[in-house]
Amino acid sequence: MRKFTVFTVILTLVVVVVAAQVVANQYWPNLDLASITGTDSATNPLPNSLNLSANVLGADGQPVNPVETSGLGLDASTLPPTEFGDGLDVPSGASDINGLEVPGLDDSTNQSNSSPQAPISGTADDFESNTYKPAVLSIYLNQDQLKSAGFTNTTIDTEDFDGFLYRTIYLQDLEDLKIFKNVIKSVDSMIAKIYIIDVGPMNSPKTVYDTLKTRGSEGLDIEVNETGEFGDGSFYMNDSRRQNVAFLTVRFGSLIYGFSYPKEYHPQVKNLVKLLDMEF
């Protein structure tokens, strides 16, 4: 019985050795590089994404730079393909993250994504034109006040202030003043001139008023008559060289009005002063 068992073992070893020699001598020499690299789909049905040999050798069988995975525990077959890049896909011509430009927001992108700008056109009176300037609406004097005072069929124009009130009292050296000069006109004549002095917070309206009164009385042919009839204070300046013209100065709070007009319009100016007094 023991002899039979030993014989069986020896026979099995002989069969295994012979079979190994047949495989080594007849089957292995027929294998080529194409079957190893996966370029022949008939001999290697695996797709390239699962074929490690293709990733290592490349589609043309040439070696490529291997992905360094040592010490990271990464499998090269699970890494994303190279078109994903490093996550910073900066368009050509744009700055990197450290620059002031933001990728994808260059001029060409803005132009392509924005609607075209229509040319701006129009006349100077067209409020949609870029040259339009709104009319100055005076909060100090308006057409309705003039009409209510008795100045019918008149217009209000403005003139540049030349530094003198009534062409007599110098004002340019006084600080924090806004001075407006208005001209009241009818169709064929000038009716009155109205000066409006807006006193700012860096000055005192009472001080400015007193300065006007003092400087007005310094003229050789001028006499000042303070009546206090209107507003917070008022005075007339009588100029012997212009006897037909009245000059009235009235203070309303931080505003000082100066009226120069032919004396025949005194009733209308008096009405206008009362209307202004009601406003303030």
Phi and psi in degrees as a GROMACS rama.xvg file:
@    title "Ramachandran Plot"
@    xaxis  label "Phi"
@    yaxis  label "Psi"
@TYPE xy
-67.0472  -36.2518  ARG-2
-63.6188  -39.2686  LYS-3
-64.3521  -40.5753  PHE-4
-65.4203  -42.6545  THR-5
-64.0206  -39.5261  VAL-6
-63.6573  -39.6356  PHE-7
-65.2581  -40.9358  THR-8
-63.963  -43.8159  VAL-9
-64.127  -38.7076  ILE-10
-66.623  -37.541  LEU-11
-65.8923  -42.6648  THR-12
-61.2114  -40.3956  LEU-13
-63.418  -41.8371  VAL-14
-64.2105  -41.2085  VAL-15
-65.2305  -41.673  VAL-16
-64.2069  -43.886  VAL-17
-63.4642  -41.8746  VAL-18
-64.8609  -38.2214  ALA-19
-65.2676  -38.1576  ALA-20
-66.3278  -39.6716  GLN-21
-62.2173  -44.7034  VAL-22
-64.0713  -41.909  VAL-23
-67.8304  -34.3395  ALA-24
-88.154  -27.4157  ASN-25
-111.671  -36.8269  GLN-26
-92.066  -47.9985  TYR-27
-61.95  -38.5254  TRP-28
-61.9598  -20.6757  PRO-29
-81.6689  -10.8456  ASN-30
-76.7195  139.186  LEU-31
-122.991  178.586  ASP-32
-66.4795  -30.9027  LEU-33
-62.6595  -39.8815  ALA-34
-69.438  -25.4324  SER-35
-80.0528  -43.8054  ILE-36
-77.957  -13.2094  THR-37
83.5218  15.7606  GLY-38
-76.5664  -19.8657  THR-39
-104.768  110.087  ASP-40
-67.1567  -21.6042  SER-41
-73.5168  -38.6073  ALA-42
-90.5628  -19.8468  THR-43
-137.266  90.3412  ASN-44
-74.1792  -4.03214  PRO-45
-70.1282  140.07  LEU-46
-71.4062  159.189  PRO-47
-60.7813  -32.6938  ASN-48
-66.2079  -22.215  SER-49
-105.999  -2.04418  LEU-50
-97.7034  105.09  ASN-51
-64.4219  -29.3062  LEU-52
-67.5743  -34.1496  SER-53
-69.8351  -36.7626  ALA-54
-67.7146  -31.0015  ASN-55
-82.8055  -40.914  VAL-56
-95.0415  -20.6649  LEU-57
90.2225  167.468  GLY-58
-66.8281  -27.3859  ALA-59
-97.6254  10.0543  ASP-60
83.0596  1.33131  GLY-61
-89.9876  142.632  GLN-62
-64.9527  142.135  PRO-63
-117.213  167.117  VAL-64
-66.7499  120.71  ASN-65
-71.1495  152.991  PRO-66
-80.8768  128.742  VAL-67
-76.7247  110.803  GLU-68
-124.477  5.32874  THR-69
-66.693  133.772  SER-70
80.7496  -4.10988  GLY-71
-104.513  -12.3503  LEU-72
70.3304  28.1909  GLY-73
-102.022  146.399  LEU-74
-101.567  124.629  ASP-75
-60.215  -28.5378  ALA-76
-71.7865  -18.3471  SER-77
-97.839  -3.10964  THR-78
-72.4146  148.387  LEU-79
-68.402  153.194  PRO-80
-63.9626  165.019  PRO-81
-69.2569  -17.3592  THR-82
-71.5551  -13.2639  GLU-83
-71.6757  -20.0504  PHE-84
64.2752  -152.747  GLY-85
-103.42  13.6122  ASP-86
88.0783  -4.41771  GLY-87
-117.826  77.6345  LEU-88
-86.3659  90.1822  ASP-89
-92.9846  123.265  VAL-90
-61.1672  151.748  PRO-91
-64.2934  138.275  SER-92
88.76  -7.27494  GLY-93
-102.483  154.701  ALA-94
-75.7903  164.132  SER-95
-81.3255  -171.098  ASP-96
-63.7523  -27.2902  ILE-97
-79.09  -11.9588  ASN-98
-83.7086  178.368  GLY-99
-86.1945  -19.5372  LEU-100
-81.9057  146.794  GLU-101
-103.089  129.62  VAL-102
-55.3645  135.294  PRO-103
86.3761  -1.12588  GLY-104
-118.691  35.6104  LEU-105
-78.3835  179.71  ASP-106
-62.3217  -40.1546  ASP-107
-65.2589  -37.6622  SER-108
-67.19  -42.3314  THR-109
-63.1448  -38.6055  ASN-110
-69.5549  -35.2765  GLN-111
-75.7183  -29.2174  SER-112
-93.9994  -13.7967  ASN-113
-100.932  153.181  SER-114
-77.3878  150.059  SER-115
-64.702  146.536  PRO-116
-89.2978  123.217  GLN-117
-76.4794  144.357  ALA-118
-64.7508  140.552  PRO-119
-86.04  126.446  ILE-120
-139.779  174.466  SER-121
132.935  168.584  GLY-122
-88.6229  175.224  THR-123
-66.4536  -21.1088  ALA-124
-91.4426  -3.10807  ASP-125
-86.1996  117.716  ASP-126
-71.1002  -9.05999  PHE-127
-90.6264  -1.84162  GLU-128
-85.8802  149.317  SER-129
-74.0428  -6.999  ASN-130
-100.796  3.31968  THR-131
-71.315  133.821  TYR-132
-123.72  122.711  LYS-133
-66.1737  147.808  PRO-134
-67.0633  142.999  ALA-135
-77.3209  117.501  VAL-136
-96.5333  109.341  LEU-137
-76.1874  127.999  SER-138
-89.1048  -2.87346  ILE-139
-96.9934  -27.7588  TYR-140
-157.848  133.206  LEU-141
-140.24  169.919  ASN-142
-66.7499  -34.995  GLN-143
-63.9481  -37.825  ASP-144
-63.8497  -43.0946  GLN-145
-62.399  -42.8208  LEU-146
-65.0136  -41.5475  LYS-147
-66.8232  -29.4389  SER-148
-78.3818  -14.3442  ALA-149
113.718  2.28663  GLY-150
-88.9058  88.1524  PHE-151
-90.3608  152.486  THR-152
54.1859  46.2677  ASN-153
-122.971  163.631  THR-154
-130.326  157.975  THR-155
-110.241  120.614  ILE-156
-117.068  163.899  ASP-157
-115.587  151.483  THR-158
-129.517  154.835  GLU-159
-70.4497  135.829  ASP-160
-77.8079  128.487  PHE-161
-95.9689  6.85619  ASP-162
100.788  -8.60444  GLY-163
-123.9  135.425  PHE-164
-87.7461  127.16  LEU-165
59.299  21.4499  TYR-166
61.5137  21.9079  ARG-167
-132.298  -46.6698  THR-168
-98.6912  118.588  ILE-169
-79.9535  133.552  TYR-170
-124.637  -9.59122  LEU-171
-64.7731  -22.0262  GLN-172
-87.1714  -3.254  ASP-173
-87.2857  133.906  LEU-174
-86.8996  156.016  GLU-175
55.4334  50.8751  ASP-176
-121.832  139.93  LEU-177
-112.566  123.074  LYS-178
-121.492  126.354  ILE-179
-118.892  137.867  PHE-180
-118.847  117.66  LYS-181
-113.209  144.018  ASN-182
-119.712  125.004  VAL-183
-97.3532  123.459  ILE-184
-127.954  147.695  LYS-185
-101.855  -169.278  SER-186
-64.2209  -38.65  VAL-187
-120.25  3.29349  ASP-188
-156.441  164.54  SER-189
-94.3352  130.493  MET-190
-99.699  -42.7053  ILE-191
-160.799  160.33  ALA-192
-121.893  133.507  LYS-193
-124.629  116.737  ILE-194
-95.1538  136.998  TYR-195
-123.998  118.99  ILE-196
-110.357  113.48  ILE-197
-98.0492  112.978  ASP-198
-90.0579  122.863  VAL-199
-80.7682  176.835  GLY-200
-68.5361  -15.4782  PRO-201
-83.1147  2.3729  MET-202
-137.84  173.13  ASN-203
-115.136  125.451  SER-204
-57.9185  -38.7664  PRO-205
-65.1164  -39.5111  LYS-206
-65.6607  -42.5508  THR-207
-64.1863  -42.9651  VAL-208
-59.8354  -46.3942  TYR-209
-64.8118  -35.3775  ASP-210
-65.3117  -41.5917  THR-211
-61.9875  -42.7398  LEU-212
-65.0894  -40.7215  LYS-213
-67.8378  -46.2543  THR-214
-68.133  -32.1047  ARG-215
-66.9489  -30.6205  GLY-216
-84.3039  -4.73867  SER-217
-81.3561  -14.258  GLU-218
-70.7334  145.313  GLY-219
-66.178  -34.631  LEU-220
-105.118  18.6532  ASP-221
-120.899  140.54  ILE-222
-130.263  133.842  GLU-223
-102.454  132.309  VAL-224
-124.498  102.521  ASN-225
-86.8664  120.281  GLU-226
-105.612  -30.7695  THR-227
64.8804  23.2693  GLY-228
-75.403  -27.2811  GLU-229
-124.645  149.269  PHE-230
56.8803  -144.426  GLY-231
-90.8741  5.6231  ASP-232
159.211  142.953  GLY-233
-156.412  150.59  SER-234
-151.423  152.273  PHE-235
-101  143.826  TYR-236
-113.145  117.083  MET-237
-102.123  119.607  ASN-238
-109.222  115.68  ASP-239
-65.0876  -20.4734  SER-240
-80.8669  -16.9594  ARG-241
-132.328  68.4611  ARG-242
-69.5686  -21.6436  GLN-243
-88.6899  0.0338341  ASN-244
-115.969  137.098  VAL-245
-103.062  144.698  ALA-246
-128.779  111.151  PHE-247
-119.349  129.931  LEU-248
-117.634  129.074  THR-249
-133.77  136.77  VAL-250
-107.1  129.471  ARG-251
-121.185  95.3875  PHE-252
62.3654  -120.438  GLY-253
-90.4396  3.43563  SER-254
-109.437  139.829  LEU-255
-124.073  124.283  ILE-256
-104.845  139.03  TYR-257
-122.33  123.11  GLY-258
-114.165  126.401  PHE-259
-122.861  130.968  SER-260
-163.711  153.366  TYR-261
-61.6994  141.993  PRO-262
-62.5531  -21.7182  LYS-263
-68.1163  -15.3041  GLU-264
-96.7479  16.8416  TYR-265
-61.4679  -40.5493  HIS-266
-59.2336  -42.714  PRO-267
-67.7783  -39.4672  GLN-268
-66.715  -38.6477  VAL-269
-61.8222  -42.0793  LYS-270
-62.195  -40.7685  ASN-271
-64.8289  -39.6751  LEU-272
-63.4482  -39.7954  VAL-273
-65.8471  -36.8688  LYS-274
-66.646  -40.9779  LEU-275
-65.5439  -37.2515  LEU-276
-63.01  -35.0997  ASP-277
-68.6115  -30.6773  MET-278
-68.1352  -35.7863  GLU-279
